[in-house]
Amino acid sequence: MSQLPSFLPALFDAFGNQNADVRKTVVFCLVDIYIILGKAFVPYLGSLSSTQLRLVTIYANRISQARVGAPVDSFQ
């Protein structure tokens, strides 16, 4: 948790990159962090747009279901 402020700004900046592969990688990074840290990570996602947050939520649920068979808690 203490390391999040050191790299999250760069991830959030990369979310606006022109390259779709870069944006996709950002989503997967955020999803992995959320799956590991759980709800404690949610406050750090406040700077995302509703569309970006929805995208992260969709992938988090898909990946979580594939890994453990159950969706992660909603961000909201």
Summary of the structure (lengths in Angstrom):
residues: 76
radius of gyration: 11.9
end to end distance: 20.0
largest distance: 33.6
contacts: 170
relative contact order: 0.14
helix: 74%
strand: 0%
